[in-house]
Amino acid sequence: MKRKRMIQLFLDTQLKSQIENIFGKNSCIVINNLTYVRSKDCYLINATLYVNSLEDFEVLYPTSLISFIRLAWGVVGHKKEIIVQSSFDLVYE
Protein backbone atom coordinates (compact mmCIF):
# COMPACT_ATOMS: atom_id res chain seq x y z
CA MET A 1 0.00 0.00 0.00
CA LYS A 2 2.86 2.35 0.77
CA ARG A 3 4.41 1.87 -2.68
CA LYS A 4 1.08 2.57 -4.35
CA ARG A 5 0.77 5.89 -2.54
CA MET A 6 4.37 6.82 -3.33
CA ILE A 7 3.93 6.10 -7.04
CA GLN A 8 0.64 8.02 -7.13
CA LEU A 9 2.20 10.98 -5.33
CA PHE A 10 5.12 11.06 -7.75
CA LEU A 11 2.77 10.93 -10.76
CA ASP A 12 0.57 13.67 -9.30
CA THR A 13 3.37 16.07 -8.37
CA GLN A 14 6.53 15.53 -10.38
CA LEU A 15 5.11 14.20 -13.66
CA LYS A 16 1.76 16.04 -13.81
CA SER A 17 2.90 18.67 -16.31
CA GLN A 18 4.51 16.08 -18.59
CA ILE A 19 1.39 13.90 -18.50
CA GLU A 20 -0.73 16.92 -19.43
CA ASN A 21 1.65 17.86 -22.26
CA ILE A 22 1.39 14.41 -23.80
CA PHE A 23 -2.24 13.45 -23.15
CA GLY A 24 -3.92 16.87 -22.89
CA LYS A 25 -5.03 19.28 -20.23
CA ASN A 26 -6.42 17.79 -16.99
CA SER A 27 -5.27 14.28 -17.94
CA CYS A 28 -4.13 12.08 -15.10
CA ILE A 29 -2.95 8.58 -14.32
CA VAL A 30 -4.56 6.78 -11.38
CA ILE A 31 -2.97 3.70 -9.83
CA ASN A 32 -5.91 1.43 -9.02
CA ASN A 33 -4.07 -1.54 -7.60
CA LEU A 34 -0.55 -2.74 -6.90
CA THR A 35 -0.12 -6.42 -6.09
CA TYR A 36 2.77 -8.80 -5.81
CA VAL A 37 2.62 -11.87 -8.09
CA ARG A 38 4.55 -14.55 -6.29
CA SER A 39 4.58 -17.05 -9.16
CA LYS A 40 6.29 -14.54 -11.46
CA ASP A 41 8.29 -12.73 -8.76
CA CYS A 42 7.08 -9.32 -9.95
CA TYR A 43 4.50 -6.66 -9.22
CA LEU A 44 1.29 -6.11 -11.18
CA ILE A 45 0.26 -2.47 -11.47
CA ASN A 46 -3.28 -1.72 -12.59
CA ALA A 47 -3.56 1.87 -13.83
CA THR A 48 -6.19 4.01 -15.53
CA LEU A 49 -5.46 6.99 -17.74
CA TYR A 50 -8.13 9.69 -17.71
CA VAL A 51 -8.12 11.93 -20.80
CA ASN A 52 -10.33 14.74 -22.14
CA SER A 53 -9.60 14.29 -25.83
CA LEU A 54 -8.78 11.38 -28.10
CA GLU A 55 -6.66 13.57 -30.39
CA ASP A 56 -3.36 11.71 -31.14
CA PHE A 57 -4.34 9.27 -28.43
CA GLU A 58 -3.89 6.04 -30.42
CA VAL A 59 -0.25 6.87 -31.15
CA LEU A 60 0.68 7.54 -27.53
CA TYR A 61 -1.34 4.95 -25.62
CA PRO A 62 -0.21 2.63 -23.96
CA THR A 63 3.52 3.19 -24.56
CA SER A 64 3.66 6.63 -22.91
CA LEU A 65 1.49 5.51 -20.01
CA ILE A 66 3.75 2.55 -19.31
CA SER A 67 6.82 4.79 -19.57
CA PHE A 68 5.44 7.15 -16.92
CA ILE A 69 4.63 4.26 -14.59
CA ARG A 70 8.08 2.70 -15.07
CA LEU A 71 9.69 6.06 -14.33
CA ALA A 72 7.66 6.41 -11.12
CA TRP A 73 8.50 2.80 -10.18
CA GLY A 74 12.19 3.55 -10.60
CA VAL A 75 11.92 6.51 -8.24
CA VAL A 76 10.24 4.35 -5.60
CA GLY A 77 13.48 2.37 -5.74
CA HIS A 78 12.22 -1.17 -5.84
CA LYS A 79 14.24 -3.54 -8.05
CA LYS A 80 11.47 -6.06 -8.86
CA GLU A 81 10.07 -6.19 -12.36
CA ILE A 82 6.59 -4.84 -13.05
CA ILE A 83 3.72 -5.76 -15.32
CA VAL A 84 1.42 -2.88 -16.21
CA GLN A 85 -2.25 -3.54 -16.83
CA SER A 86 -3.68 -0.36 -18.27
CA SER A 87 -7.00 1.09 -19.30
CA PHE A 88 -8.27 4.53 -20.25
CA ASP A 89 -11.39 6.56 -19.68
CA LEU A 90 -12.64 9.60 -21.53
CA VAL A 91 -13.69 12.37 -19.17
CA TYR A 92 -15.86 15.24 -20.35
CA GLU A 93 -15.66 18.63 -18.72
Secondary structure, DSSP 8 states (H G I E B T S, - for coil): -HHHHHHHHHHHHTSHHHHHHHH-TT-EEEEEEEEEETTTTEEEEEEEEEES--TTHHHHTTHHHHHHHHHHHHHHT--SEEEEEEEEEE---
